[in-house]
Amino acid sequence: MMPAMMQTTGAEFEQAFLTMIPMHHQNASDMAALAPGRAARPELLQLARNIVSTRGQEIIQMRGWAQAWYGFDPMPMRMGGGMSGLPNTGGGGMARSTAGSVPTALIALGALMLAERWLLRRRITPR
């Protein structure tokens, strides 16, 4: 967990949570979507289907809350629509907040953290 998030509360924590968790869920869904055609075990294929279904619903719910409560969409949009088949709820660009640029900064931080974890798991040292 991010040390900075461990020290936040209230609206600051909620905005960070609603920014980072949808991206985390989207990464899980993207990985699970690779299972058909690659995995052979029926249990793994069923788990992958469940991940795609449940995470997609949770992403939609969190995006709705972020928009309703804080005025931002936490998911960066791809050209021509939403991410991985999720509905495009508008915006067409990086998340913006009526309270400032905190969600956008958290998206960038989250992307850096994911890249760092990927590198560490593969024991690759960034230059």
Backbone as JSON, one array per atom type, in Angstrom:
{
  "sequence": "MMPAMMQTTGAEFEQAFLTMIPMHHQNASDMAALAPGRAARPELLQLARNIVSTRGQEIIQMRGWAQAWYGFDPMPMRMGGGMSGLPNTGGGGMARSTAGSVPTALIALGALMLAERWLLRRRITPR",
  "N": [[0.84, -1.18, 0.0], [0.39, 2.29, -0.6], [2.41, 4.52, 1.2], [1.64, 7.22, 1.51], [-1.15, 7.14, 1.21], [-1.86, 5.85, 3.52], [-1.83, 7.79, 5.39], [-3.89, 9.51, 4.89], [-7.27, 10.73, 5.19], [-10.88, 10.84, 5.14], [-12.31, 12.9, 2.59], [-10.0, 13.19, 1.02], [-8.76, 10.66, 1.18], [-10.86, 9.13, 0.08], [-11.0, 10.13, -2.56], [-8.48, 9.37, -3.5], [-8.7, 6.58, -3.26], [-10.88, 6.08, -5.02], [-9.64, 6.76, -7.33], [-7.42, 5.06, -7.66], [-8.24, 2.32, -7.27], [-10.14, 1.62, -9.36], [-8.35, 1.57, -11.57], [-6.64, -0.49, -10.79], [-8.48, -2.63, -10.73], [-9.12, -2.62, -13.46], [-6.71, -3.42, -14.6], [-6.6, -6.03, -13.57], [-8.85, -7.11, -14.85], [-8.06, -6.88, -17.53], [-5.89, -8.66, -17.58], [-7.22, -11.04, -16.9], [-8.85, -11.31, -19.1], [-7.17, -12.36, -20.95], [-7.05, -15.05, -20.47], [-8.89, -16.96, -21.78], [-8.18, -19.13, -24.41], [-5.55, -19.22, -23.72], [-5.22, -20.32, -21.17], [-5.74, -23.59, -19.8], [-7.05, -24.95, -17.78], [-10.28, -25.52, -16.48], [-11.15, -24.37, -14.09], [-9.55, -22.11, -13.77], [-10.29, -20.68, -16.04], [-12.98, -20.16, -15.44], [-12.67, -18.56, -13.14], [-11.37, -16.38, -14.32], [-13.43, -15.43, -16.01], [-15.26, -14.63, -14.04], [-13.78, -12.6, -12.77], [-13.58, -10.66, -14.82], [-16.29, -10.01, -15.14], [-17.21, -9.2, -12.5], [-15.34, -7.22, -11.74], [-15.66, -5.35, -13.76], [-18.27, -4.4, -13.24], [-17.85, -3.26, -10.72], [-16.0, -1.26, -11.36], [-17.58, 0.44, -12.95], [-19.42, 1.25, -10.99], [-17.71, 2.6, -9.12], [-16.69, 4.63, -10.77], [-19.01, 6.06, -11.21], [-19.59, 6.96, -8.59], [-17.3, 8.57, -8.11], [-17.71, 10.57, -10.0], [-20.22, 11.61, -9.19], [-19.78, 12.35, -6.48], [-17.37, 13.79, -6.4], [-16.88, 15.0, -8.82], [-15.21, 14.0, -10.9], [-13.87, 11.73, -13.36], [-12.35, 8.76, -12.82], [-11.02, 7.15, -14.66], [-8.74, 7.01, -17.29], [-9.48, 7.73, -20.66], [-9.62, 5.79, -23.64], [-8.89, 6.4, -27.07], [-11.8, 7.0, -28.87], [-13.64, 5.78, -27.13], [-14.58, 4.02, -24.08], [-12.56, 2.25, -21.67], [-11.56, -1.02, -22.44], [-14.14, -1.92, -23.34], [-15.83, -0.84, -21.46], [-18.43, 1.5, -20.69], [-18.28, 4.73, -22.16], [-18.28, 7.43, -20.23], [-18.15, 10.04, -20.8], [-16.13, 13.03, -20.92], [-13.62, 12.21, -22.22], [-10.89, 12.36, -21.86], [-8.03, 12.6, -19.68], [-8.68, 12.12, -16.18], [-10.28, 14.71, -14.38], [-10.63, 16.96, -11.69], [-13.04, 18.89, -9.93], [-12.05, 20.03, -7.75], [-9.39, 20.46, -8.14], [-6.19, 19.25, -9.32], [-5.65, 16.79, -8.17], [-6.72, 14.06, -8.55], [-5.75, 13.51, -11.18], [-2.99, 13.64, -10.78], [-2.73, 11.48, -9.05], [-3.38, 9.39, -10.74], [-1.16, 9.37, -12.44], [0.81, 8.8, -10.54], [-0.08, 6.29, -9.7], [0.28, 4.81, -12.07], [3.05, 4.89, -12.25], [3.71, 3.46, -9.93], [2.65, 0.92, -10.55], [4.27, 0.25, -12.72], [6.75, 0.18, -11.43], [6.35, -1.98, -9.65], [6.05, -4.03, -11.52], [8.61, -4.05, -12.65], [10.15, -4.71, -10.38], [9.2, -7.27, -9.78], [10.26, -8.67, -11.84], [12.85, -8.36, -11.41], [14.22, -6.25, -12.59], [16.21, -3.47, -12.96], [15.46, -0.06, -13.01], [16.86, 2.38, -15.22]],
  "CA": [[0.0, 0.0, 0.0], [1.14, 3.54, -0.66], [2.52, 5.16, 2.51], [0.88, 8.48, 1.52], [-2.57, 6.84, 1.43], [-2.06, 5.42, 4.9], [-1.9, 8.98, 6.23], [-5.01, 10.36, 4.49], [-8.6, 10.37, 5.66], [-11.99, 11.62, 4.6], [-12.44, 13.11, 1.14], [-8.7, 12.96, 0.36], [-8.62, 9.21, 1.04], [-11.88, 8.64, -0.84], [-10.6, 10.47, -3.93], [-7.35, 8.51, -3.85], [-9.25, 5.24, -3.41], [-11.68, 6.05, -6.24], [-8.74, 6.94, -8.47], [-6.49, 3.95, -7.81], [-8.84, 1.0, -7.32], [-10.62, 1.28, -10.71], [-7.22, 1.2, -12.43], [-6.21, -1.81, -10.32], [-9.48, -3.57, -11.23], [-9.01, -2.7, -14.91], [-5.54, -4.26, -14.89], [-6.99, -7.41, -13.3], [-9.75, -7.52, -15.93], [-7.27, -7.04, -18.76], [-5.13, -9.91, -17.47], [-8.17, -12.15, -16.93], [-9.36, -11.43, -20.47], [-6.19, -13.13, -21.72], [-7.13, -16.48, -20.12], [-9.44, -17.82, -22.84], [-7.22, -19.35, -25.48], [-4.21, -19.39, -23.17], [-5.29, -21.23, -20.02], [-6.41, -24.85, -20.12], [-7.83, -25.45, -16.66], [-11.61, -24.91, -16.42], [-11.28, -23.55, -12.88], [-8.91, -20.82, -14.06], [-11.13, -19.98, -17.02], [-14.16, -19.65, -14.72], [-12.21, -17.45, -12.31], [-11.12, -15.25, -15.22], [-14.75, -14.88, -16.4], [-15.8, -13.94, -12.87], [-13.01, -11.37, -12.57], [-13.99, -9.69, -15.83], [-17.66, -9.59, -14.86], [-17.38, -8.45, -11.25], [-14.5, -6.01, -11.73], [-16.3, -4.38, -14.65], [-19.39, -3.79, -12.52], [-17.3, -2.43, -9.65], [-15.41, -0.08, -11.99], [-18.68, 1.33, -13.31], [-19.94, 1.82, -9.75], [-16.75, 3.57, -8.57], [-16.65, 5.79, -11.67], [-20.23, 6.84, -10.92], [-19.41, 7.64, -7.31], [-16.3, 9.63, -8.26], [-18.34, 11.67, -10.73], [-21.29, 12.2, -8.37], [-19.31, 12.92, -5.22], [-16.19, 14.66, -6.51], [-16.84, 15.65, -10.12], [-14.16, 13.54, -11.81], [-13.91, 10.35, -13.84], [-11.01, 8.27, -12.5], [-10.43, 6.28, -15.68], [-8.34, 7.64, -18.55], [-10.23, 7.19, -21.79], [-8.92, 5.48, -24.88], [-9.47, 7.06, -28.24], [-13.0, 6.38, -29.42], [-14.53, 5.11, -26.2], [-14.11, 3.67, -22.76], [-11.52, 1.22, -21.57], [-11.93, -2.44, -22.52], [-15.56, -2.15, -23.5], [-16.65, -0.14, -20.48], [-19.07, 2.63, -21.34], [-17.62, 6.03, -22.09], [-19.18, 8.3, -19.5], [-17.85, 11.43, -21.13], [-14.8, 13.49, -20.55], [-12.76, 11.99, -23.37], [-9.48, 12.57, -21.58], [-7.62, 12.22, -18.34], [-9.59, 12.54, -15.13], [-10.1, 16.05, -13.83], [-11.44, 17.2, -10.51], [-13.44, 20.27, -9.71], [-11.28, 20.51, -6.6], [-7.99, 20.62, -8.53], [-5.6, 18.2, -10.16], [-5.21, 15.66, -7.35], [-6.94, 12.76, -9.18], [-4.85, 13.32, -12.32], [-1.68, 13.34, -10.22], [-2.77, 10.13, -8.51], [-3.33, 8.47, -11.87], [0.24, 9.28, -12.85], [1.52, 8.09, -9.47], [-0.49, 4.89, -9.77], [0.94, 4.19, -13.22], [4.45, 4.7, -11.88], [3.78, 2.37, -8.95], [2.44, -0.34, -11.24], [5.48, -0.02, -13.5], [7.8, -0.19, -10.5], [6.08, -3.34, -9.2], [6.34, -4.93, -12.64], [10.06, -4.14, -12.75], [10.66, -5.42, -9.21], [8.86, -8.69, -9.9], [11.15, -9.25, -12.85], [14.2, -8.02, -10.96], [14.81, -5.34, -13.56], [16.52, -2.2, -12.33], [15.3, 1.06, -13.93], [18.09, 3.15, -15.42]],
  "C": [[0.88, 1.24, 0.0], [1.22, 4.16, 0.73], [1.7, 6.45, 2.59], [-0.6, 8.22, 1.77], [-2.85, 6.43, 2.86], [-2.21, 6.61, 5.84], [-3.07, 9.89, 5.86], [-6.31, 9.84, 5.06], [-9.63, 11.19, 4.92], [-11.97, 11.71, 3.08], [-11.13, 12.86, 0.41], [-8.47, 11.46, 0.15], [-9.61, 8.68, 0.01], [-11.51, 8.93, -2.29], [-9.43, 9.6, -4.39], [-7.84, 7.08, -4.11], [-10.0, 5.11, -4.73], [-10.86, 6.29, -7.49], [-7.93, 5.67, -8.71], [-7.17, 2.59, -8.0], [-9.45, 0.68, -8.7], [-9.49, 0.9, -11.67], [-6.7, -0.19, -12.08], [-7.17, -2.88, -10.86], [-9.38, -3.72, -12.75], [-7.82, -3.56, -15.32], [-5.86, -5.74, -14.65], [-7.9, -7.93, -14.4], [-9.0, -7.76, -17.23], [-6.48, -8.34, -18.73], [-6.06, -11.11, -17.57], [-8.72, -12.36, -18.33], [-8.41, -12.21, -21.37], [-6.35, -14.64, -21.51], [-7.75, -17.35, -21.2], [-8.44, -17.92, -24.0], [-5.8, -19.54, -24.99], [-4.19, -20.37, -22.01], [-6.08, -22.48, -20.42], [-7.34, -25.31, -19.0], [-9.18, -24.74, -16.56], [-11.79, -24.01, -15.2], [-10.7, -22.15, -13.1], [-9.73, -20.01, -15.05], [-12.37, -19.4, -16.36], [-13.79, -18.47, -13.84], [-11.99, -16.21, -13.18], [-12.43, -14.61, -15.67], [-15.36, -14.09, -15.25], [-15.09, -12.61, -12.62], [-13.46, -10.3, -13.56], [-15.37, -9.14, -15.51], [-17.76, -8.71, -13.62], [-16.57, -7.17, -11.23], [-15.11, -4.94, -12.63], [-17.44, -3.66, -13.98], [-18.89, -2.85, -11.43], [-16.66, -1.16, -10.21], [-16.5, 0.92, -12.34], [-19.24, 2.0, -12.08], [-19.01, 2.89, -9.19], [-16.63, 4.81, -9.45], [-17.86, 6.68, -11.42], [-20.12, 7.61, -9.62], [-18.42, 8.8, -7.43], [-16.9, 10.83, -8.97], [-19.37, 12.38, -9.86], [-20.76, 12.93, -7.15], [-18.23, 13.97, -5.39], [-16.02, 15.31, -7.88], [-15.71, 15.23, -11.03], [-14.42, 12.1, -12.22], [-12.51, 9.78, -13.67], [-10.33, 7.46, -13.58], [-10.02, 7.09, -16.89], [-9.1, 6.97, -19.69], [-9.32, 6.87, -22.95], [-9.6, 6.22, -26.0], [-10.71, 6.3, -28.68], [-13.84, 5.61, -28.43], [-13.87, 4.78, -24.89], [-13.07, 2.57, -22.82], [-12.15, -0.16, -21.65], [-13.43, -2.68, -22.54], [-16.43, -1.5, -22.44], [-17.26, 1.09, -21.14], [-18.27, 3.91, -21.15], [-18.61, 6.99, -21.42], [-18.87, 9.77, -19.75], [-16.45, 11.79, -20.74], [-13.84, 13.39, -21.7], [-11.29, 12.22, -23.11], [-9.15, 12.11, -20.19], [-8.61, 12.78, -17.32], [-9.25, 13.94, -14.64], [-11.05, 16.21, -12.65], [-11.82, 18.65, -10.43], [-12.65, 20.87, -8.56], [-9.81, 20.74, -6.95], [-7.5, 19.44, -9.32], [-5.15, 16.99, -9.36], [-5.5, 14.32, -8.03], [-6.0, 12.51, -10.36], [-3.45, 12.97, -11.82], [-1.64, 11.92, -9.66], [-2.76, 9.08, -9.61], [-1.89, 8.28, -12.32], [1.05, 8.52, -11.81], [1.19, 6.6, -9.5], [0.18, 4.16, -10.91], [2.41, 3.94, -12.92], [4.62, 3.55, -10.89], [3.6, 1.02, -9.61], [3.67, -0.72, -12.05], [6.62, -0.47, -12.59], [7.6, -1.62, -10.0], [6.42, -4.35, -10.28], [7.85, -5.14, -12.75], [10.65, -4.95, -11.59], [10.37, -6.92, -9.3], [9.77, -9.4, -10.89], [12.61, -8.96, -12.57], [14.95, -7.18, -12.0], [15.03, -4.01, -12.85], [16.34, -1.07, -13.33], [16.6, 1.84, -14.04], [17.86, 4.6, -15.11]]
}
